[in-house]
Amino acid sequence: MAHCLIVGGTGMLRNVGVVFAEAGHRVSVVARNKERLIGLVRDTQRSPGVINPIVADYTQTEEFEKKIGEAIAILGPISVAVLWIHANSGDAAGAVSRLLGNQTEPCQVYHVLGSQAADPTKQTADRSPFEQLEHVSCRSVVLGFKQEPAGSRWLTDDEIASGVLDAIANDRIDSVVGTVEPWDERPGA
């Protein structure tokens, strides 16, 4: 049984936690909404794995880092991390990076990024603090959009979770869920 970490795991990544629990893993899910976390625990209580709910706001870096550190102390090192951390999150990515950097066991990080990460008008910068860690394999999953005859639309939560799970199952270094091209045909462009 692996210890998996999902940050932002009660919304669009909820089904990732469900699949991990059904596969028998210990899954620490970080979210701000306690009721949604309780619902996730309830919905997976018959699974062979377990959901470890962590109520935390990643913009409160110190508390966020402390709570994940406590989960690691109890459930062991993190083997897989799926992280939906917004750019305006303060040092949340740095907090997770510090915790994973203290591990000696290997970990795969799937850094879920919004469609803006694929904006061709912006210069691509180092998007991930995880790439420099010795025992961490960093992957990125960019969320795009769907094109349909009536126009484009953003991805559904199920499409996002399926795309992230596909990236994990196929161990893709760089993935796009949906499409990001042509960029000027994204919803709201």
C-alpha positions in Angstrom: 0.0 0.0 0.0 1.4 3.3 -1.1 0.9 6.7 0.6 -0.6 9.1 -2.0 -1.1 12.8 -1.6 -3.7 14.8 -3.4 -3.9 18.5 -3.0 -7.3 19.9 -4.1 -8.8 16.5 -4.0 -12.5 17.2 -3.3 -13.3 19.0 -6.6 -12.0 18.0 -10.0 -9.5 15.6 -8.6 -12.0 13.8 -6.3 -12.2 10.7 -8.5 -8.4 10.4 -8.5 -8.7 9.9 -4.7 -11.5 7.4 -5.1 -9.5 5.3 -7.6 -6.4 5.4 -5.4 -8.5 4.2 -2.4 -10.2 1.5 -4.4 -6.7 0.3 -5.4 -5.9 -0.1 -1.7 -3.7 2.9 -1.1 -3.5 5.3 1.8 -4.6 8.6 0.4 -4.0 11.9 2.1 -6.4 14.4 0.6 -5.9 18.1 1.3 -8.9 20.4 0.8 -10.4 23.5 2.5 -14.0 22.1 2.6 -14.5 19.8 5.6 -17.9 18.6 4.4 -16.6 17.6 1.0 -13.8 15.7 2.7 -16.2 13.9 5.0 -18.3 13.0 1.9 -15.2 11.5 0.2 -14.3 9.5 3.3 -17.9 8.2 3.5 -18.0 7.3 -0.2 -14.8 5.3 0.0 -15.3 3.6 3.4 -15.8 0.2 1.7 -12.6 0.5 -0.4 -9.6 -1.5 0.5 -7.6 1.7 0.9 -8.3 4.6 3.2 -8.8 8.4 2.7 -6.9 10.5 5.3 -8.7 13.8 5.2 -6.6 16.9 5.8 -8.6 20.2 6.2 -6.1 22.9 5.3 -5.9 26.0 3.1 -2.7 25.9 1.1 -2.5 29.7 1.2 -1.7 29.2 4.9 1.6 27.7 4.2 2.8 26.9 7.7 -0.3 25.0 8.8 -0.6 23.3 5.3 3.0 22.1 5.6 2.6 21.0 9.2 -0.5 18.9 8.5 1.0 17.1 5.5 4.1 16.5 7.6 2.0 14.9 10.2 0.3 12.6 7.6 3.8 11.6 6.4 4.9 10.8 10.0 1.8 8.6 10.5 1.3 7.0 7.0 4.8 6.9 5.7 6.6 8.6 2.8 4.6 9.8 -0.2 4.9 7.7 -3.3 2.6 9.6 -5.6 1.5 13.3 -5.3 -1.1 14.9 -7.4 -1.1 18.6 -6.9 -3.6 21.2 -8.0 -2.0 24.3 -6.6 -2.9 27.7 -8.0 -0.1 30.2 -8.9 -1.4 32.6 -6.2 -1.0 30.0 -3.4 1.9 31.6 -1.7 4.5 29.0 -1.0 2.3 25.8 -1.0 4.3 24.2 -3.8 7.5 25.0 -1.9 6.0 23.4 1.3 5.3 20.2 -0.5 8.7 20.3 -2.2 10.4 20.7 1.2 8.5 17.7 2.6 9.3 15.5 -0.4 12.9 16.7 -0.4 13.3 15.2 3.1 12.3 11.8 1.9 14.8 9.2 0.7 12.1 7.1 -1.0 11.2 7.8 -4.6 8.1 9.8 -5.4 6.3 10.8 -8.5 4.7 14.2 -8.6 1.9 15.0 -11.0 1.7 18.8 -11.1 -1.7 19.7 -12.5 -1.6 23.1 -14.2 -4.3 25.3 -15.7 -4.5 26.0 -19.4 -2.5 29.2 -18.9 0.6 27.0 -18.6 0.1 26.4 -22.4 -0.4 30.1 -23.4 2.0 30.5 -26.4 2.2 34.3 -25.7 3.9 33.8 -22.4 7.4 32.9 -21.8 7.8 29.4 -20.4 9.5 29.5 -17.0 10.5 26.8 -14.6 7.0 25.8 -13.5 7.9 23.3 -10.8 10.0 23.4 -7.6 9.9 19.6 -7.7 12.2 19.1 -10.7 15.3 19.7 -8.6 14.6 17.1 -6.0 16.8 14.0 -6.0 14.2 11.3 -5.4 11.3 12.9 -7.2 10.2 12.4 -10.7 8.2 15.4 -11.8 5.4 15.2 -14.4 3.1 18.0 -15.6 -0.6 17.7 -16.6 -1.9 20.7 -18.3 -5.7 21.1 -18.4 -7.0 22.3 -21.7 -10.5 22.4 -23.2 -12.7 20.4 -25.6 -13.8 21.5 -29.0 -17.3 20.6 -30.1 -19.4 21.5 -33.1 -21.1 24.3 -31.1 -17.8 25.7 -29.9 -15.3 25.0 -27.2 -15.9 24.3 -23.6 -13.8 23.7 -20.4 -13.3 20.2 -19.2 -15.6 18.5 -16.8 -14.4 17.2 -13.4 -14.7 13.6 -14.7 -12.7 14.4 -17.9 -10.0 16.0 -15.8 -9.8 13.1 -13.3 -9.7 10.6 -16.2 -7.0 12.6 -17.9 -4.9 12.8 -14.7 -5.4 9.0 -14.1 -4.3 8.3 -17.7 -1.2 10.4 -17.3 -0.4 8.4 -14.1 -1.1 5.0 -15.6 1.0 5.8 -18.7 3.7 7.6 -16.7 3.7 10.6 -19.1 6.2 13.3 -18.3 4.1 16.0 -20.0 0.4 15.5 -20.6 -2.4 17.7 -21.9 -6.0 16.8 -20.9 -8.2 17.9 -23.8 -6.4 20.3 -26.1 -4.8 23.7 -25.9 -4.7 24.2 -29.7 -5.6 26.3 -31.4 -5.1 28.6 -28.4 -7.4 31.3 -29.8 -10.4 28.9 -29.8 -10.4 28.2 -26.1 -13.6 29.1 -24.2 -13.9 32.9 -23.6 -11.0 33.8 -26.0 
